Amino acid sequence: MPGPPRRETPGLFVKLVRDRLGMLTEAARRYGDEVRISVGPQTLYYFNHPDHAKHVLADNAENYNKGIGLVQARRALGEGLLTSDGELWRAQRKVIQPVFQHRRIAGYAGVVAEEAERLVARLRERAGGEPVDVLGEMTGLTLGVLGRTLLDADLTAFASIGHSFEAVQDQAMFEMVTLSKVPLWLPLPKQLRFRRARRDLQRVVDALVAERAERAGRAGENGENGGAGEDAVSRLIAANRGAADMGGRLRDELVTLLLAGHETTASTLSWTFHLLDRHPEVFERLHAEAVEVLGDRSPAFEDLRRLRYTTMVVSEAMRLYPPVWILTRQARADDEVAGYRVPAGADVLICPYTLHRHPAFWDRPERFDPERFAPDRSSGRPRYAYIPFGAGPRVCVGSNLGMMEAVFVTAVVARELRLTGVPGRRVVPEPMLSLRVRGGLPMTVHRLG
């Protein structure tokens, strides 16, 4: 199997720490769709073709457990839906799946629309003021949607939650890069910050559980049904009641749901507005569609299929900047992919970021072009050439809700705010974005993540 020679191992380790995407992009360019990468004691089997993704993630998914990165991230995230495997994962998925049923997602549309309009109102208030942290605003929006839909709770009461998630994510990445070889008890600044974050998130989980127990108690006193509700917190409490480590299980599962339920959509929205800043002609067409489809009313679930161009814009943003950029697996038994032997225990990588830029399946892949998702240009493209939410049995359970949220928020913002560039102030990775309220004052927005 082709790949970098052993003498390049020191340089590869530096790239693994500093520029993982650059390392994988270069490997695919130099060696093709099947690459064997040796980094110290680790050997990575990197596959970068839709057929490979289909085999590993779907056709032979039973042979692959969660892999490098997510295994190590368990020290940070625990055994939640994101990191668990086997029977535990299947049980967790069964508990959570009903929260994302089609009828429930349709019922969430009004909440998403309200949160989008609240976002616009907040941005209007900032017009002409200091730059706005767009990623922060999008994080606040997605946490608001998550709390009101899946958790039936007000997350705005927990002001520190965003910073705590950032610390947990940093620790999870640190665990991946160091292969969990650094003891958690070492008083490194990053690890001290992580410990504080874990305590804060435990406080949030305890408060959510206590509130739900109090609510059930009040219902019982009033002669009402005090049983489990349909939201995620109620379902998780009912599923874990009586478990030996109920508190730990609830913490792991709720922290994972809180993290995965808001971070990916916030990232997608932030990158979407970054791209719109650089392509004003796309924004103008987006604005026109939002005005035509929505008029002056709030979006409803039925509008989702009518906001075709908006959906294409969001899809293209996720192609260039997929919410999950790497999918890692570990082979349970020997396998063969593209004619190459994958031994039991091998770490396998599928990278949506590079797969979405494969020149065999995407014309001018670095170019932002929403039209590539038009029906006439999508026909014939391999299904697994585009996997922003993963694929197979472990495809993101909240993908439909995330997509509706991204489309509605993009449409509402495009309808109410006008984009204008800020000459000379586009600095990557924090490009400046100027939004002009319709008929109002300009405002600058930055830090798009």
Stockholm file with secondary structure:
# STOCKHOLM 1.0

chainA/1-449         MPGPPRRETPGLFVKLVRDRLGMLTEAARRYGDEVRISVGPQTLYYFNHPDHAKHVLADNAENYNKGIGLVQARRALGEGLLTSDGELWRAQRKVIQPVFQHRRIAGYAGVVAEEAERLVARLRERAGGEPVDVLGEMTGLTLGVLGRTLLDADLTAFASIGHSFEAVQDQAMFEMVTLSKVPLWLPLPKQLRFRRARRDLQRVVDALVAERAERAGRAGENGENGGAGEDAVSRLIAANRGAADMGGRLRDELVTLLLAGHETTASTLSWTFHLLDRHPEVFERLHAEAVEVLGDRSPAFEDLRRLRYTTMVVSEAMRLYPPVWILTRQARADDEVAGYRVPAGADVLICPYTLHRHPAFWDRPERFDPERFAPDRSSGRPRYAYIPFGAGPRVCVGSNLGMMEAVFVTAVVARELRLTGVPGRRVVPEPMLSLRVRGGLPMTVHRLG
#=GR chainA/1-449 SS CCCCCGGGHHHHHHHHHHCHHHHHHHHHHHHCSEEEEEETTEEEEEECSHHHHHIIIIITGGGEEECTTHHHHHHHHCSSTTTCCHHHHHHHHHHHGGGGCHHHHHHHHHHHHHHHHHHHHHHHHTTTSSCEEHHHHHHHHHHHHHHHHTSCSCGGGCTTHHHHHHHHHHHHHHHHHHTTCSCTTSCCHHHHHHHHHHHHHHHHHHHHHHHHHHHHHHHHHTTSCCSCCSSHHHHHHHHHTTCTTHHHHHHHHHHHHHHHTTHHHHHHHHHHHHHHHHCHHHHHHHHHHHHHHHTTSCCCGGGTTTCHHHHHHHHHHHHHSCSSCCEEEEESSCEEETTEEECTTCEEEECHHHHTTCTTTSSSTTSCCGGGGSHHHHTTSCGGGCCTTCCGGGSCTTHHHHHHHHHHHHHHHHHHEEEECCTTCEETTEECEEEEETTSCEEEEECCC
#=GC SS_cons         CCCCCGGGHHHHHHHHHHCHHHHHHHHHHHHCSEEEEEETTEEEEEECSHHHHHIIIIITGGGEEECTTHHHHHHHHCSSTTTCCHHHHHHHHHHHGGGGCHHHHHHHHHHHHHHHHHHHHHHHHTTTSSCEEHHHHHHHHHHHHHHHHTSCSCGGGCTTHHHHHHHHHHHHHHHHHHTTCSCTTSCCHHHHHHHHHHHHHHHHHHHHHHHHHHHHHHHHHTTSCCSCCSSHHHHHHHHHTTCTTHHHHHHHHHHHHHHHTTHHHHHHHHHHHHHHHHCHHHHHHHHHHHHHHHTTSCCCGGGTTTCHHHHHHHHHHHHHSCSSCCEEEEESSCEEETTEEECTTCEEEECHHHHTTCTTTSSSTTSCCGGGGSHHHHTTSCGGGCCTTCCGGGSCTTHHHHHHHHHHHHHHHHHHEEEECCTTCEETTEECEEEEETTSCEEEEECCC
//
